[in-house]
Amino acid sequence: MRFTTVRNATWRHANIVLLGDAAHTAHYSIGSGTKLAMEDALALAASLEQPGDLAAALDHYERTRKPVVESTQRAAQASLEWFESIDHAIGTEPAQFAFNLLTRSRRVTHDNLRLRDGAYIASLDRWFDRRQPGAAAVPAPPLFQPYTLGGLRLRNRIVAAPVALYRAQDGMPGDIDLIHLGAKALGGAGLVLADMTAVSETGRVTRFQPSLAGVTSVSRRTGWASS
Ligand SMILES: Cc1cc2nc3c(=O)[nH]c(=O)nc-3n(C[C@H](O)[C@H](O)[C@H](O)COP(=O)(O)OP(=O)(O)OC[C@H]3O[C@@H](n4cnc5c(N)ncnc54)[C@H](O)[C@@H]3O)c2cc1C
């Protein structure tokens, strides 16, 4: 619960160079620290073999290794956060817990698991199936199963995230917003979130952000229904 993730702005100074855990750490729950350290050593040796001076070799070593390490650290961070907030998973059913655990780093997905173990994913999909009994034999993957959110019945679990377009006029969204949100809806997302909408005109971040007051006043002026 107190794992230290080491990151260094630079891995070298003059003739000193860092590798392995001294340069970077990745939470042990993804089991990658030894591999990263060994790969660092191989990359450093290869860089030193290249023609050029020491500074160029160390620069090459760091440039080639950093993107790989940072990518692994992102996966490790997701895994670390999963374990450090494990309360959210306690009490879930074993099938859900297992799938959640397997996909915690976000590198292993439902589709990856299907390739690795098709029978496991088929049984998971059957367990998750939210349809009425007697529906067609093969259920859709969980992402495409319906979801109930308050009074809303969503046909799938894909949510289009809000994108601030800043194209509203007097707080009122226009054609650009209609095309943007309409395209998302036509794309099949179960829920489309409109961008941030201020409750009052003075609460807007810019003049081009939608506001509830703007929508109401424009609809009053133009006679639009304010639904
Ligand atoms: C609980 C746990 C589980 C892990 N599980 C996995 C796993 O499953 N798979 C995996 O790949 N990785 C795992 N790791 C990570 C892995 O152990 C490390 O990433 C890896 O050992 C780093 O290698 P390193 O050579 O950079 O550092 P280290 O292995 O830490 O080596 C550094 C060495 O330097 C020595 N040292 C320190 N200071 C001095 C000094 N002043 N003078 C001389 N010597 C000194 C230390 O004693 C040590 O022997 C795990 C780590 C932990 C903590």
The ligand as an ORCA input file, in Angstrom:
! r2SCAN-3c Opt
* xyz 0 1
  C       7.656     -7.738     -3.409
  C       8.232     -7.614     -4.787
  C       7.821     -8.508     -5.772
  C       8.341     -8.419     -7.057
  N       7.923     -9.292     -8.008
  C       8.446     -9.241     -9.243
  C       8.080    -10.195    -10.233
  O       7.275    -11.080    -10.017
  N       8.663    -10.089    -11.465
  C       9.566     -9.106    -11.758
  O      10.076     -9.054    -12.889
  N       9.921     -8.188    -10.846
  C       9.400     -8.234     -9.589
  N       9.799     -7.318     -8.655
  C      10.681     -6.220     -9.029
  C      12.137     -6.677     -9.137
  O      12.509     -7.364     -7.971
  C      13.026     -5.421     -9.319
  O      12.473     -4.582    -10.301
  C      14.418     -5.832     -9.753
  O      14.992     -6.640     -8.762
  C      15.276     -4.581     -9.969
  O      16.585     -4.959    -10.212
  P      17.775     -3.963     -9.926
  O      19.014     -4.714    -10.270
  O      17.521     -2.688    -10.648
  O      17.708     -3.606     -8.387
  P      17.898     -4.558     -7.134
  O      17.483     -5.975     -7.440
  O      17.223     -3.862     -5.989
  O      19.467     -4.571     -6.932
  C      20.125     -3.501     -6.333
  C      21.246     -4.103     -5.510
  O      22.110     -3.048     -5.060
  C      22.461     -3.322     -3.726
  N      22.863     -2.045     -3.132
  C      22.095     -1.017     -2.706
  N      22.824     -0.020     -2.228
  C      24.118     -0.417     -2.349
  C      25.355      0.188     -2.035
  N      25.425      1.428     -1.490
  N      26.476     -0.484     -2.269
  C      26.445     -1.735     -2.836
  N      25.284     -2.355     -3.166
  C      24.145     -1.704     -2.920
  C      21.222     -3.912     -3.110
  O      21.544     -4.648     -1.944
  C      20.762     -4.810     -4.263
  O      21.310     -6.084     -4.216
  C       9.280     -7.396     -7.359
  C       9.685     -6.492     -6.361
  C       9.166     -6.593     -5.101
  C       9.628     -5.627     -4.048
*
